[in-house]
Amino acid sequence: MAWIRQVRDEEATGSLASLFAAARARAGSVAGIVRLMSLDPAILDASMRLYMATTTSRASPLPRWFRELIASEVSAANDCFY
């Protein structure tokens, strides 16, 4: 298994601290997939914006529950615990 350094909550400052706070507000904690991008807050921010645009946007013709179901099924098919 590969080891990728991750920024701990108490080390997060600036935009990363804000991104971590948003993750906690959204999900109750900072998920591992979020922490994996913590060394580059710009990439983390772009990833979260893409996630939000594809799964939570009200502009989508599909209801949110269905988009999240699709994301869950894809994760399960890929043996991804996220």
N, C-alpha and C positions, 0 to 999 in steps of 0.2 A: 504494500500500500504506500502510495506517495505521501510525503509530508509537505504541506504548504503552510508557511507561517501565516498566522491569522492575528489580527489586532483584537486584543481583549477589550471589554467594555471600558475598563478604567484607563486604557491607553488612548481611546478614541477622542479626537479633538476636532474642532471646526466642522466642516461639512460631513465628515465621517460620523461624528457624534450625532449630527442631525439625522443622517440616514439610519443609524442604529435606532434612534428614538422613534423614527417613523416605522421601522420594522417592528419594534415592540408594540407600538400603538395598533398596527395592523394585525399582528399575529400573536401578541402576548410575549414574544421572545425574539431574539435575533437568530434566525435559522442558519444552519451550517452553510448552506449555499450562499447566503449573504456574507457570512464571515470569510468565505473563500475569496471573495473579491475585495476584502477590506484593505489590502495593500494599495489599491488604486481606486480611491473614491469616485473618480470620474467614470470609470468603467462600471462600478457598482451603481452609480446614479443612472447611467444610460440603460443598464440592465433592468433596473426597477421601473424606469419609465416605459420600457418596452413591455415588461410584464403587465403594468397597469393598463397600458393601451390595448393590449390583447385580451386581458381577462376581466377587467373591471370597467371598461369604457361604456358609457351609456349610448354611444353612437353605433355600437354593434347591433346588427339585426337579431342576434341570438341573445337570449336571456343570460344574465351573469351565471346563474346556477349551471346552465348547460355548458358554458365556456369553461367553468371550473371543473365540471365533470370530464370534459375532454382532456384538460390538463392532467387530471388525476389518472385517467385511463392511460395516457401516454407515459406518465411516470411509472405506473404499474407494469406496462408492457416492456419498459426499459429496465425493470428491476431497480428503480430509483426510489429510495425511501422518502425523498422529499415530496 
